[in-house]
Amino acid sequence: MAEDLDLRVYRRAPDRYVLWSTRVSDALLDDASREELVEWYLYRRPDGTREEVETLVDAADERAATDATDTYEESPDWLAGN
């Protein structure tokens, strides 16, 4: 997944996520559960693995745990374009 830096996952709310593409600068999937994200990713990228997308979701959870903002749009990570 390291070469797939065009995808980011942001936590929208507890157990709800946004899959963001920096390539198209837009959400590919919004207000999705972890399982919906995993299934969508595996469908769209048959050569991808569950571990790859789980790593993205885990990173979103880790960022959210240290971020006191209410929405992903207010997140310093989001505002910085990361």
C-alpha positions in Angstrom: 0.0 0.0 0.0 3.0 2.3 0.4 2.9 3.0 -3.4 -0.9 3.8 -3.1 -0.5 7.2 -1.4 -3.4 8.5 -3.5 -5.9 7.0 -1.0 -6.6 8.2 2.5 -9.3 7.3 5.0 -10.7 9.8 7.4 -13.0 9.0 10.3 -16.3 10.9 9.8 -17.9 9.7 13.1 -17.4 6.7 15.3 -17.6 3.7 12.9 -18.2 5.9 9.8 -15.4 6.7 7.3 -14.6 8.6 4.1 -12.3 7.2 1.5 -10.5 10.1 -0.1 -8.5 10.1 -3.3 -5.8 12.7 -3.6 -5.5 11.9 -7.3 -9.0 13.2 -8.0 -9.3 15.4 -4.9 -12.6 14.0 -3.9 -14.3 11.4 -1.8 -14.6 8.0 -3.5 -16.8 6.6 -0.7 -18.5 8.6 2.0 -20.2 7.7 5.3 -19.2 4.1 5.0 -18.6 1.5 7.7 -15.2 -0.2 8.0 -16.6 -3.4 6.4 -18.2 -1.3 3.5 -14.8 0.3 2.9 -13.0 -3.0 2.9 -15.5 -4.6 0.5 -15.5 -1.6 -1.8 -11.7 -1.5 -1.9 -11.4 -5.2 -2.6 -14.0 -5.0 -5.4 -12.4 -2.0 -7.1 -8.9 -3.3 -6.6 -8.9 -7.0 -7.0 -5.1 -7.2 -6.7 -5.4 -5.3 -3.3 -5.5 -7.0 0.1 -7.7 -6.7 3.1 -4.6 -5.8 5.1 -3.9 -2.8 2.9 -7.3 -1.1 3.4 -7.4 -2.1 7.1 -4.1 -0.3 7.5 -5.7 2.9 6.1 -8.7 2.6 8.4 -6.5 1.9 11.4 -4.5 5.0 10.6 -7.7 7.1 10.4 -8.7 5.7 13.8 -5.3 6.6 15.3 -5.4 10.1 13.9 -9.0 10.6 15.3 -8.0 9.3 18.7 -5.5 12.2 19.0 -7.6 14.8 17.2 -10.1 16.8 19.3 -12.1 18.0 16.3 -15.7 16.9 15.6 -15.5 16.4 11.9 -12.9 15.3 9.4 -13.2 18.7 7.7 -11.9 20.4 10.8 -9.0 18.0 11.3 -5.5 19.5 11.0 -4.5 16.5 8.9 -7.4 17.2 6.5 -6.7 21.0 6.3 -3.0 20.3 5.6 -4.0 18.1 2.6 -2.4 15.0 4.1 
